[in-house]
């Protein structure tokens, strides 16, 4: 994980869920600073005692998703799997130079999925609009003690070049993707019609025929096409 993160003395690392601090110790040896956020009060107390003499390490007891970026340049973590989705969304909202994370293998496949595949969904789109994910290596369940029931994968995530400049209304895009992917296998035109009826004034629906709506099902739309569609809707709203 440390090698994949490619740390330098200039980096300040955010670690989510350090646990007993094995990864924390390795990171602190190689970077300018580490901010380790541990939600469990007992573990946080233990970490503060264990690393009391490490000057470039800060232990915070709390929820990393609410603590924020804390001035860090990179995120390196083996997080609890139950916060994986929320952590990915956190990464899309806070621009890190890179994120290096250990995820459940099935979850990693979702992050790197192609449009039209079984694993492709809302979370895939939410990430791939802003960043690129790559599976560095698979990690078998036998590498852990006690062994979990699933295999894992080491994933690196790097931001795309300023994607926000290509998005007219980020809030609208997020709402659109979240809504239409609840019916991912239906035709986009049908799902979009219902979405517009529920979200916007009736007079706007006449503009649906003017939108460039591909003849595809929702899960066949790639992130670039979804950004273009959201931008068209945003531009049309301004004309209403």
C-alpha positions as a Python dict, from the first residue, in 0.01 Angstrom:
ca = {
    (1, 'X'): (0, 0, 0),
    (2, 'X'): (279, 240, 87),
    (3, 'X'): (461, 166, -239),
    (4, 'X'): (143, 220, -442),
    (5, 'X'): (87, 554, -268),
    (6, 'X'): (435, 669, -380),
    (7, 'X'): (484, 891, -73),
    (8, 'X'): (737, 1171, -39),
    (9, 'X'): (859, 1393, 240),
    (10, 'X'): (638, 1670, 95),
    (11, 'X'): (318, 1469, 139),
    (12, 'X'): (68, 1494, 421),
    (13, 'X'): (-134, 1173, 440),
    (14, 'X'): (-489, 1119, 565),
    (15, 'X'): (-547, 768, 699),
    (16, 'X'): (-903, 658, 771),
    (17, 'X'): (-949, 387, 1033),
    (18, 'X'): (-586, 319, 1136),
    (19, 'X'): (-686, 42, 1378),
    (20, 'X'): (-374, -76, 1562),
    (21, 'X'): (-147, 149, 1357),
    (22, 'X'): (58, -92, 1144),
    (23, 'X'): (10, 109, 823),
    (24, 'X'): (30, 433, 1023),
    (25, 'X'): (381, 349, 1139),
    (26, 'X'): (504, 278, 785),
    (27, 'X'): (354, 600, 651),
    (28, 'X'): (498, 817, 928),
    (29, 'X'): (849, 699, 836),
    (30, 'X'): (821, 824, 479),
    (31, 'X'): (609, 1141, 467),
    (32, 'X'): (605, 1490, 607),
    (33, 'X'): (294, 1429, 814),
    (34, 'X'): (13, 1182, 883),
    (35, 'X'): (-337, 1258, 1010),
    (36, 'X'): (-492, 933, 1132),
    (37, 'X'): (-865, 947, 1209),
    (38, 'X'): (-998, 664, 1424),
    (39, 'X'): (-1367, 649, 1517),
    (40, 'X'): (-1326, 394, 1797),
    (41, 'X'): (-1248, 578, 2120),
    (42, 'X'): (-1047, 292, 2274),
    (43, 'X'): (-830, 246, 1965),
    (44, 'X'): (-773, 621, 1935),
    (45, 'X'): (-652, 628, 2296),
    (46, 'X'): (-420, 335, 2228),
    (47, 'X'): (-278, 502, 1915),
    (48, 'X'): (-211, 828, 2097),
    (49, 'X'): (-16, 634, 2359),
    (50, 'X'): (172, 416, 2107),
    (51, 'X'): (280, 711, 1890),
    (52, 'X'): (322, 972, 2162),
    (53, 'X'): (684, 1035, 2054),
    (54, 'X'): (615, 1059, 1678),
    (55, 'X'): (619, 1429, 1598),
    (56, 'X'): (480, 1415, 1241),
    (57, 'X'): (169, 1215, 1335),
    (58, 'X'): (-164, 1349, 1454),
    (59, 'X'): (-431, 1113, 1592),
    (60, 'X'): (-791, 1234, 1577),
    (61, 'X'): (-1075, 1049, 1746),
    (62, 'X'): (-1379, 1100, 1527),
    (63, 'X'): (-1551, 1033, 1195),
    (64, 'X'): (-1316, 1100, 903),
    (65, 'X'): (-1610, 1175, 675),
    (66, 'X'): (-1697, 1476, 889),
    (67, 'X'): (-1343, 1574, 990),
    (68, 'X'): (-1267, 1661, 627),
    (69, 'X'): (-946, 1676, 426),
    (70, 'X'): (-740, 1823, 714),
    (71, 'X'): (-490, 1980, 475),
    (72, 'X'): (-377, 1642, 342),
    (73, 'X'): (-246, 1582, -9),
    (74, 'X'): (-307, 1207, -28),
    (75, 'X'): (-537, 950, 129),
    (76, 'X'): (-403, 605, 218),
    (77, 'X'): (-623, 364, 407),
    (78, 'X'): (-755, 19, 474),
    (79, 'X'): (-1099, 144, 579),
    (80, 'X'): (-1390, -47, 730),
    (81, 'X'): (-1573, -193, 432),
    (82, 'X'): (-1908, -61, 553),
    (83, 'X'): (-1801, 298, 477),
    (84, 'X'): (-1657, 224, 131),
    (85, 'X'): (-1932, 399, -67),
    (86, 'X'): (-1935, 706, 157),
    (87, 'X'): (-1556, 725, 144),
    (88, 'X'): (-1553, 720, -237),
    (89, 'X'): (-1806, 1005, -246),
    (90, 'X'): (-1587, 1188, 10),
    (91, 'X'): (-1291, 1153, -228),
    (92, 'X'): (-1489, 1299, -519),
    (93, 'X'): (-1567, 1609, -309),
    (94, 'X'): (-1214, 1662, -174),
    (95, 'X'): (-943, 1684, -435),
    (96, 'X'): (-651, 1464, -323),
    (97, 'X'): (-342, 1409, -538),
    (98, 'X'): (-422, 1039, -505),
    (99, 'X'): (-604, 788, -287),
    (100, 'X'): (-471, 438, -218),
    (101, 'X'): (-728, 211, -61),
    (102, 'X'): (-795, -150, 25),
    (103, 'X'): (-1152, -241, -70),
    (104, 'X'): (-1361, -553, -98),
    (105, 'X'): (-1285, -708, -440),
    (106, 'X'): (-1645, -688, -557),
    (107, 'X'): (-1658, -319, -463),
    (108, 'X'): (-1331, -251, -649),
    (109, 'X'): (-1483, -403, -963),
    (110, 'X'): (-1773, -158, -935),
    (111, 'X'): (-1534, 139, -923),
    (112, 'X'): (-1351, 32, -1239),
    (113, 'X'): (-1654, -102, -1431),
    (114, 'X'): (-1731, -4, -1790),
    (115, 'X'): (-2071, 129, -1897),
    (116, 'X'): (-2305, -152, -1998),
    (117, 'X'): (-2151, -405, -1758),
    (118, 'X'): (-2326, -572, -1466),
    (119, 'X'): (-2114, -389, -1206),
    (120, 'X'): (-2166, -43, -1359),
    (121, 'X'): (-2387, 180, -1143),
    (122, 'X'): (-2439, 514, -974),
    (123, 'X'): (-2123, 493, -765),
    (124, 'X'): (-1917, 406, -1072),
    (125, 'X'): (-2042, 718, -1248),
    (126, 'X'): (-2003, 939, -940),
    (127, 'X'): (-1636, 844, -918),
    (128, 'X'): (-1543, 825, -1287),
    (129, 'X'): (-1675, 1174, -1361),
    (130, 'X'): (-1410, 1317, -1129),
    (131, 'X'): (-1138, 1053, -1108),
    (132, 'X'): (-983, 738, -1252),
    (133, 'X'): (-962, 417, -1050),
    (134, 'X'): (-721, 130, -1109),
    (135, 'X'): (-690, -208, -938),
    (136, 'X'): (-322, -246, -846),
    (137, 'X'): (-344, -599, -708),
    (138, 'X'): (-582, -856, -567),
    (139, 'X'): (-546, -945, -199),
    (140, 'X'): (-675, -1292, -102),
    (141, 'X'): (-874, -1340, 216),
    (142, 'X'): (-593, -1562, 345),
    (143, 'X'): (-375, -1250, 384),
    (144, 'X'): (-586, -1142, 683),
    (145, 'X'): (-629, -1278, 1032),
    (146, 'X'): (-895, -1364, 1109),
    (147, 'X'): (-981, -1436, 745),
    (148, 'X'): (-1288, -1252, 613),
    (149, 'X'): (-1538, -1419, 382),
    (150, 'X'): (-1436, -1210, 81),
    (151, 'X'): (-1124, -1129, -116),
    (152, 'X'): (-995, -772, -134),
    (153, 'X'): (-823, -548, -387),
    (154, 'X'): (-578, -260, -364),
    (155, 'X'): (-710, 39, -561),
    (156, 'X'): (-553, 371, -657),
    (157, 'X'): (-772, 670, -741),
    (158, 'X'): (-639, 980, -915),
    (159, 'X'): (-834, 1294, -1006),
    (160, 'X'): (-907, 1392, -1363),
    (161, 'X'): (-784, 1731, -1482),
    (162, 'X'): (-1030, 1987, -1343),
    (163, 'X'): (-1356, 1808, -1445),
    (164, 'X'): (-1567, 2070, -1264),
    (165, 'X'): (-1500, 2318, -1546),
    (166, 'X'): (-1696, 2091, -1782),
    (167, 'X'): (-2000, 2058, -1553),
    (168, 'X'): (-2260, 2333, -1571),
    (169, 'X'): (-2447, 2240, -1253),
    (170, 'X'): (-2276, 1977, -1028),
    (171, 'X'): (-2579, 1950, -796),
    (172, 'X'): (-2812, 1880, -1087),
    (173, 'X'): (-2572, 1619, -1227),
    (174, 'X'): (-2550, 1441, -891),
    (175, 'X'): (-2928, 1443, -851),
    (176, 'X'): (-2983, 1317, -1207),
    (177, 'X'): (-2740, 1027, -1172),
    (178, 'X'): (-2873, 929, -830),
    (179, 'X'): (-3233, 930, -955),
    (180, 'X'): (-3209, 757, -1292),
    (181, 'X'): (-2983, 477, -1168),
    (182, 'X'): (-3260, 352, -943),
    (183, 'X'): (-3398, 217, -1274),
    (184, 'X'): (-3069, 137, -1439),
    (185, 'X'): (-3199, -124, -1686),
    (186, 'X'): (-3488, 82, -1825),
    (187, 'X'): (-3472, 299, -2136),
    (188, 'X'): (-3317, 635, -2065),
    (189, 'X'): (-3588, 831, -2247),
    (190, 'X'): (-3864, 684, -2028),
    (191, 'X'): (-3673, 729, -1702),
    (192, 'X'): (-3571, 1082, -1796),
    (193, 'X'): (-3929, 1182, -1874),
    (194, 'X'): (-4040, 1075, -1526),
    (195, 'X'): (-3742, 1250, -1370),
    (196, 'X'): (-3824, 1581, -1540),
    (197, 'X'): (-4193, 1554, -1451),
    (198, 'X'): (-4107, 1507, -1085),
    (199, 'X'): (-3835, 1771, -1062),
    (200, 'X'): (-3927, 2061, -1288),
    (201, 'X'): (-4222, 2275, -1402),
    (202, 'X'): (-4468, 2123, -1648),
    (203, 'X'): (-4381, 2373, -1919),
    (204, 'X'): (-4025, 2241, -1920),
    (205, 'X'): (-4136, 1896, -2035),
    (206, 'X'): (-4196, 2028, -2386),
    (207, 'X'): (-3821, 2071, -2409),
    (208, 'X'): (-3754, 1699, -2365),
    (209, 'X'): (-3787, 1646, -2740),
    (210, 'X'): (-3512, 1903, -2791),
    (211, 'X'): (-3264, 1723, -2566),
    (212, 'X'): (-3003, 1494, -2715),
    (213, 'X'): (-3122, 1172, -2549),
    (214, 'X'): (-2934, 862, -2676),
    (215, 'X'): (-3136, 550, -2756),
    (216, 'X'): (-2984, 359, -2469),
    (217, 'X'): (-3072, 206, -2136),
    (218, 'X'): (-2955, 395, -1829),
    (219, 'X'): (-2666, 160, -1746),
    (220, 'X'): (-2530, 194, -2101),
    (221, 'X'): (-2462, 568, -2059),
    (222, 'X'): (-2096, 645, -1992),
    (223, 'X'): (-1994, 930, -1757),
    (224, 'X'): (-1915, 1171, -2042),
    (225, 'X'): (-2261, 1122, -2194),
    (226, 'X'): (-2427, 1177, -1857),
    (227, 'X'): (-2235, 1501, -1802),
    (228, 'X'): (-2342, 1623, -2147),
    (229, 'X'): (-2706, 1535, -2076),
    (230, 'X'): (-2702, 1711, -1739),
    (231, 'X'): (-2547, 2018, -1900),
    (232, 'X'): (-2822, 2022, -2165),
    (233, 'X'): (-3088, 2009, -1895),
    (234, 'X'): (-2919, 2284, -1697),
    (235, 'X'): (-2896, 2506, -2006),
    (236, 'X'): (-3262, 2442, -2094),
    (237, 'X'): (-3370, 2531, -1740),
    (238, 'X'): (-3209, 2870, -1779),
    (239, 'X'): (-3425, 2935, -2085),
    (240, 'X'): (-3754, 2849, -1911),
}
